[in-house]
Amino acid sequence: MAELDLDVYAASTRATVKYRRRLVDTLLADWSEVAVPISHRKIKCLAASLKAGGYRSASAVLSLYKIDAERRGEVLGPSMLRLLTDMHRSCARGRGPAVAAAPLPMDRLTELDGSPEPWSNLGPLGPQNAIVCGTWWMLRELELATLRAALVEIREVSPPVAVLTLPASKNDFEGLGATRALACVCLGGPPRRDCPCHAVWDQKLLLQRRFPGRHAGGQPDADLPLFPLRSGAPASKSAMVAMIREAAKQLGVPAVSADGAFRISGHSLRPSGAQGLARLGVDVLTIQALGRWGTTTVAQYVRGASTSEAAAASRAGPLGAALAAASGPERLSSEDVARQAAQVAKATLRSCMPAVVHRLRAELAKEVASRTARESESSSSDSSSSDSSVELLASTPAPAAPEAPARDFGETVACKSSRKKLRHRVLIGPGESLDATRWVTVCGWRFGAAGTARHVIDSDAPCQKCW
């Protein structure tokens, strides 16, 4: 039972909850009150002390007080809920926003000390690689500390792609983890020190040199961190925060902003990556998927990319400022920036594609192969049609690939709200035994979903992907 209650909150949150409950007891004791049971007077007394003390976390403390009462089975009537809302509003009036994590300039990461040695005695090996990796993948300091080298894969394709299986976080209470990929942004030139793929690659080579006994067959041990201490042990949360603050110091970023609204913290790499990718032209949805935001919180980070020093960059063009070249101060061209953004988005979207899409594509490929095989046997036609159908659904067809044995009804399949009357080739559609929601064209458009499809015969404009 104790373990059941303990796991309601993540390990990183329990200390905060403990301190807030102790604060409630301390403040109510000044009014000669005890926390249990909740009452109108106790809510007003607690809110008055929080307001007088200037607590920015007043709303969070009041919310925890309410939640604890609900968990004890106490009934909070409409008048008490209204009072809590009023107290939230009164405590927040004129206080300003909560202190937010200040970002690092993503386009200046090449200015960091590139030595593989730790920046402090308790810091991790390869600190610059850690900052580059944490910025591009938008990792929290604890995620960076717990990332394992065995869960990092380098795919030597063109361009190379680094795939990270990220550890579970406090928002991932089921412990599912997440896999995210980023492509090399060196544009075919020499490796850049701020390239996410080469930073991870360099770190894996560093671990092979420093810890040969913890590698077998070229693969690291399961418990070897990607950014370990000199001893090979995992770095602590405080050590990662100290490393991020040292990076800010090297880049000339103040630890606390002049108005006190921003400070360098363990979360600083998340806004750093979000704003940096936004300036590169990566869309918000891709940034949200890469950063594993389940809500629209990413908008708060990306919105900052249009302020301060980014304002001048946004006036330079739709893609903003490019990343500085590692070999010198000159900027990349807008075409190079577009290529970088396309590589980042392509690798990210590949890794973030929901599993259900893969399952549906596999099911359709299996059905098409089976149907094509039966028709091939009955008509003694070429058996290679089955393979081409499976390939059509499993991957994007190359322009020179042989035509798939699609069922060409010679008609345009267009959505009712669409102004484009393009002629598509129907792979599975009317006349098939499948549900209409599974009708699909050669280009992958599920035109039968939700009954929004119609067929127009007299269109000569072909869909480029279908034809």
C-alpha positions in Angstrom: 0.0 0.0 0.0 2.9 2.4 0.8 4.5 1.7 -2.6 1.1 2.2 -4.3 0.7 5.7 -2.7 4.4 6.5 -3.3 4.1 6.0 -7.1 1.3 8.5 -7.5 4.0 11.1 -8.1 7.2 10.7 -10.0 10.5 10.5 -8.0 11.5 13.9 -9.2 8.2 15.4 -8.0 7.9 13.8 -4.5 10.3 16.3 -2.9 8.4 19.3 -4.2 5.1 17.8 -3.0 6.6 17.1 0.4 7.9 20.7 0.8 4.5 22.2 -0.3 2.6 20.1 2.3 5.0 21.2 5.0 4.5 24.8 3.9 0.7 24.4 4.3 1.1 23.1 7.8 3.6 25.9 8.8 1.5 28.7 7.4 -1.8 27.4 8.9 -0.1 27.0 12.3 0.5 30.7 12.3 -3.3 31.1 12.3 -3.7 28.4 15.0 -5.2 26.1 12.4 -4.4 22.5 11.2 -4.6 21.4 7.6 -7.3 18.7 8.1 -10.1 19.0 7.4 -10.3 21.7 4.7 -12.6 24.7 5.4 -13.4 28.1 4.0 -11.5 29.9 6.7 -8.4 27.7 6.3 -8.4 28.3 2.5 -8.5 32.1 3.1 -5.8 32.0 5.9 -3.5 29.9 3.7 -4.1 32.2 0.7 -3.5 35.3 2.8 -0.1 34.0 4.0 0.9 33.0 0.5 0.0 36.4 -0.9 1.8 38.3 1.9 4.9 36.2 1.4 4.9 36.9 -2.3 5.0 33.2 -3.3 4.9 32.7 -7.1 3.9 29.1 -6.4 0.7 30.1 -4.5 -1.6 28.6 -7.1 0.3 25.3 -7.0 0.2 25.2 -3.2 -3.6 25.9 -3.1 -4.2 23.2 -5.8 -2.3 20.6 -3.8 -4.3 21.5 -0.7 -7.5 21.0 -2.6 -6.3 17.7 -4.3 -5.2 16.3 -0.9 -8.6 17.0 0.5 -10.3 15.3 -2.4 -8.1 12.2 -1.9 -9.1 12.1 1.7 -12.7 11.8 0.6 -13.7 15.3 1.7 -16.5 16.9 -0.3 -15.8 20.4 -1.7 -19.0 22.2 -2.4 -19.6 24.8 -5.1 -19.0 27.7 -2.7 -15.6 26.3 -1.6 -14.6 25.7 -5.3 -15.6 29.3 -6.0 -13.5 30.5 -3.1 -10.5 28.6 -4.3 -10.8 30.2 -7.8 -11.0 33.6 -6.2 -7.9 32.9 -4.0 -6.0 31.7 -7.1 -6.8 35.0 -8.9 -6.0 37.2 -5.9 -2.6 35.5 -5.2 -1.6 35.7 -8.9 -2.6 39.4 -9.4 0.5 41.5 -10.2 3.0 38.7 -9.5 4.0 38.2 -13.1 4.8 34.8 -14.7 6.7 32.0 -13.1 10.4 31.9 -13.7 11.1 30.2 -17.0 14.1 28.3 -18.3 16.4 30.6 -20.3 17.6 29.2 -23.7 21.1 28.9 -25.1 21.8 30.3 -28.6 21.7 27.2 -30.8 23.6 28.8 -33.6 26.7 29.4 -31.3 27.2 25.9 -29.9 30.5 25.6 -31.9 32.0 28.2 -29.6 31.9 25.8 -26.6 35.0 24.1 -25.4 35.3 21.0 -27.5 37.6 19.1 -25.2 36.4 15.6 -24.2 37.4 16.2 -20.6 34.7 17.3 -18.1 34.3 21.0 -17.4 34.2 20.2 -13.7 35.4 17.4 -11.5 31.9 15.9 -11.2 30.8 16.6 -14.7 30.3 14.2 -17.6 32.8 13.3 -20.4 32.2 15.0 -23.7 30.4 18.1 -22.3 30.1 19.8 -25.7 28.6 16.7 -27.2 26.1 16.5 -24.3 25.0 20.1 -24.9 24.6 19.6 -28.7 22.7 16.3 -28.1 20.5 17.8 -25.4 19.7 20.9 -27.5 18.8 19.1 -30.7 16.7 16.4 -29.0 15.4 18.9 -26.4 16.2 16.8 -23.4 15.8 17.6 -19.7 19.0 17.4 -17.6 17.8 14.1 -16.0 17.0 12.5 -19.3 20.5 13.5 -20.5 22.0 11.9 -17.4 20.1 8.6 -17.7 20.5 8.2 -21.5 22.3 4.9 -22.2 24.9 4.4 -25.0 23.4 1.0 -25.9 20.1 2.8 -26.8 21.8 5.0 -29.4 22.1 3.9 -33.0 24.0 5.4 -35.8 22.6 4.5 -39.2 25.3 5.0 -41.8 23.0 6.0 -44.7 23.2 9.2 -46.7 23.0 11.4 -44.8 23.7 9.6 -41.6 21.0 9.4 -39.0 21.3 9.2 -35.2 18.4 7.3 -33.4 18.0 7.8 -29.7 15.7 5.6 -27.5 15.0 8.1 -24.8 14.3 7.1 -21.2 10.9 7.4 -19.5 10.2 10.8 -18.0 7.7 11.9 -15.3 5.1 12.6 -17.9 5.6 9.1 -19.3 4.3 7.3 -16.1 3.8 4.0 -18.0 7.6 3.9 -18.8 7.1 3.5 -22.5 10.0 5.7 -23.5 10.3 7.2 -27.0 12.5 6.9 -30.1 13.5 10.0 -31.9 15.9 10.4 -34.9 17.8 13.3 -36.4 19.7 13.4 -39.6 23.2 14.8 -40.2 23.1 18.6 -41.0 26.7 18.8 -42.4 25.3 19.1 -45.9 27.9 16.6 -47.3 30.8 18.7 -46.0 33.3 18.1 -43.1 31.7 17.1 -39.8 30.4 20.1 -37.9 30.8 20.4 -34.1 27.1 21.3 -33.7 25.8 18.5 -35.9 23.5 16.3 -33.7 24.4 13.1 -35.6 28.2 13.6 -35.4 28.0 14.7 -31.8 26.4 11.4 -30.8 28.8 9.5 -33.1 31.8 11.2 -31.6 30.6 10.5 -28.1 30.2 6.8 -28.9 33.8 6.7 -30.2 35.0 8.5 -27.1 33.3 5.8 -24.9 35.0 3.0 -26.9 38.4 4.6 -26.2 37.8 5.4 -22.5 35.9 2.2 -21.6 37.1 -0.7 -23.8 36.3 -3.2 -21.1 32.7 -2.1 -21.1 32.2 -2.9 -24.8 31.6 -6.4 -26.3 31.6 -6.9 -30.0 31.7 -3.2 -30.6 28.5 -2.7 -28.5 28.5 -0.9 -25.1 27.2 -2.5 -21.9 23.5 -2.0 -21.2 24.3 0.2 -18.1 27.0 2.4 -19.7 25.7 6.0 -19.8 26.2 8.0 -23.0 27.6 10.9 -21.0 29.3 9.2 -17.9 31.7 10.5 -15.4 35.4 9.7 -15.6 34.7 6.6 -13.5 32.0 5.4 -15.9 29.2 6.0 -13.4 26.1 8.1 -14.3 26.3 11.9 -13.8 24.0 13.3 -11.2 21.2 15.8 -11.9 23.1 18.6 -10.2 26.2 17.8 -12.3 24.2 18.1 -15.5 22.7 21.4 -14.4 26.2 22.7 -13.6 27.4 21.7 -17.0 24.5 23.6 -18.7 25.3 26.7 -16.6 29.0 26.4 -17.6 27.9 26.3 -21.2 25.9 29.5 -20.7 28.9 31.1 -19.1 31.1 30.2 -22.1 28.5 31.6 -24.5 28.1 34.8 -22.4 24.5 34.1 -21.5 23.6 35.5 -18.0 22.5 32.9 -15.4 19.5 35.1 -14.6 17.8 37.7 -16.8 17.8 41.3 -15.7 14.1 41.1 -14.8 14.5 37.8 -13.0 11.9 36.1 -15.4 14.4 33.7 -16.9 17.3 31.7 -15.6 19.6 28.9 -16.8 18.3 25.6 -15.4 18.2 21.9 -16.2 15.3 22.6 -18.6 17.2 25.2 -20.6 18.1 22.8 -23.4 14.4 22.3 -24.3 13.7 25.9 -25.2 17.1 26.1 -26.8 16.3 23.4 -29.2 12.7 24.5 -29.8 13.6 28.0 -30.7 16.7 27.0 -32.7 14.7 24.5 -34.9 11.9 27.1 -35.3 14.5 29.6 -36.7 15.7 26.9 -39.1 12.2 26.7 -40.5 11.1 23.4 -38.9 7.3 23.4 -38.4 5.8 23.5 -34.9 4.2 20.0 -35.1 7.6 18.4 -35.9 9.2 20.3 -33.0 6.3 19.2 -30.7 6.8 15.5 -31.8 10.6 15.7 -31.4 10.4 17.3 -28.0 7.7 14.8 -26.9 5.2 17.5 -25.9 1.7 16.1 -25.5 0.1 19.5 -25.3 0.6 22.9 -26.9 3.3 23.9 -24.4 5.7 24.0 -27.2 4.1 27.2 -28.4 5.4 29.0 -25.4 9.0 28.1 -26.3 8.6 28.7 -30.1 7.0 32.0 -29.5 10.2 33.2 -27.9 12.0 32.7 -31.2 10.4 35.8 -32.5 11.7 38.0 -29.7 15.0 39.5 -28.6 17.9 38.6 -30.9 15.6 36.4 -33.1 13.6 39.4 -34.2 16.4 40.6 -36.4 16.9 37.1 -37.8 13.2 36.8 -38.7 13.4 40.0 -40.8 16.2 38.4 -42.8 13.8 35.8 -44.4 11.2 33.2 -43.7 13.9 30.7 -42.3 15.5 33.2 -40.0 19.2 33.0 -39.2 21.1 29.9 -40.3 23.4 28.0 -38.0 26.9 29.4 -38.1 29.4 27.3 -40.1 31.9 25.4 -37.9 34.8 26.5 -40.0 34.2 30.2 -39.8 31.9 33.1 -39.0 30.2 33.2 -42.4 26.5 32.2 -42.6 25.0 29.4 -44.6 22.8 30.3 -47.6 19.0 30.1 -47.4 19.1 27.0 -49.7 21.5 25.3 -47.2 19.2 26.2 -44.3 16.2 24.7 -46.2 18.1 21.5 -46.8 19.0 21.3 -43.1 15.4 21.9 -42.1 14.2 19.3 -44.5 16.7 16.7 -43.2 15.7 17.3 -39.6 12.0 17.2 -40.4 12.3 14.0 -42.6 14.2 12.0 -40.0 12.0 13.2 -37.2 8.7 12.4 -38.9 10.0 9.0 -39.8 10.7 8.2 -36.2 7.5 9.7 -34.9 5.0 7.9 -37.2 2.4 6.2 -35.0 2.6 2.5 -34.8 -1.0 2.2 -35.9 0.0 3.6 -39.3 2.7 0.9 -39.7 0.2 -1.7 -38.7 -2.5 -0.6 -41.2 0.1 -0.3 -44.0 1.3 -3.8 -43.3 -2.3 -5.2 -43.2 -3.1 -3.6 -46.5 0.1 -4.8 -48.1 -0.7 -8.3 -47.0 -4.2 -8.2 -48.4 -3.1 -6.7 -51.7 -0.4 -9.4 -52.0 -2.9 -12.1 -51.3 -5.5 -10.8 -53.7 -2.9 -10.2 -56.4 -1.6 -13.7 -56.0 -5.0 -15.2 -56.4 -5.8 -13.1 -59.5 -2.3 -14.0 -60.9 -3.0 -17.7 -60.5 -6.4 -17.5 -62.1 -5.2 -15.5 -65.1 -1.7 -17.0 -65.3 -0.3 -13.5 -65.3 3.2 -12.4 -64.1 3.7 -13.2 -60.4 5.9 -10.2 -59.9 2.8 -8.0 -59.5 2.5 -9.1 -55.8 6.0 -7.9 -54.9 5.4 -4.6 -56.5 2.1 -4.1 -54.7 3.8 -4.8 -51.3 6.6 -2.5 -52.1 4.1 0.2 -53.1 2.6 0.2 -49.6 5.8 -0.5 -47.6 7.8 2.4 -49.0 7.7 5.5 -51.2 8.0 4.3 -54.8 10.9 5.7 -56.9 10.1 7.5 -60.1 11.6 4.8 -62.2 9.9 1.9 -60.3 7.6 -0.4 -62.3 3.9 0.4 -62.2 1.9 -1.3 -59.5 -1.0 -3.5 -60.4 -3.5 -0.8 -59.1 -7.1 -1.0 -60.0 -7.3 2.0 -62.3 -11.0 3.1 -62.5 -10.0 6.0 -64.8 -11.6 8.6 -62.5 -10.8 11.5 -60.3 -11.2 10.8 -56.6 -11.6 14.1 -54.8 -12.7 15.3 -51.4 -16.0 17.3 -51.5 -14.2 20.3 -50.0 -11.2 20.1 -52.3 -10.8 22.5 -55.2 -8.3 20.3 -56.9 -9.8 17.8 -59.3 -6.9 15.5 -59.7 -7.2 12.1 -61.3 -5.9 9.4 -58.9 -5.3 5.7 -59.4 -7.3 3.7 -57.0 -5.5 0.8 -55.4 -8.3 -0.4 -53.1 -11.7 1.2 -53.5 -15.3 0.7 -54.9 -15.9 -2.8 -55.9 -13.7 -4.3 -53.2 -14.9 -6.0 -50.1 -13.0 -3.8 -47.7 -14.7 -1.2 -45.6 -14.9 2.2 -47.3 -12.7 3.8 -44.6 -9.9 1.6 -45.9 -10.2 2.6 -49.6 -6.8 4.0 -50.7 -5.2 5.4 -53.8 -1.7 4.6 -55.1 -0.5 7.8 -53.5 -1.8 6.7 -50.1 -4.9 8.9 -49.9 -7.7 7.1 -47.9 -10.5 8.7 -49.9 -13.3 6.7 -48.5 -12.9 7.8 -44.9 -15.9 9.5 -43.3 -17.8 9.4 -46.6 -16.2 12.6 -47.9 -15.2 11.2 -51.3 -16.8 11.7 -54.7 -15.8 10.6 -58.2 -15.4 12.9 -61.2 -14.7 11.3 -64.6 -13.9 14.4 -66.7 -10.6 15.5 -65.2 -7.4 15.4 -67.1 -5.1 16.6 -64.3 -3.2 13.5 -63.0 -1.9 13.2 -59.4 1.9 13.2 -59.8 2.4 10.6 -57.1 -0.2 8.2 -58.6 1.1 8.5 -62.1 
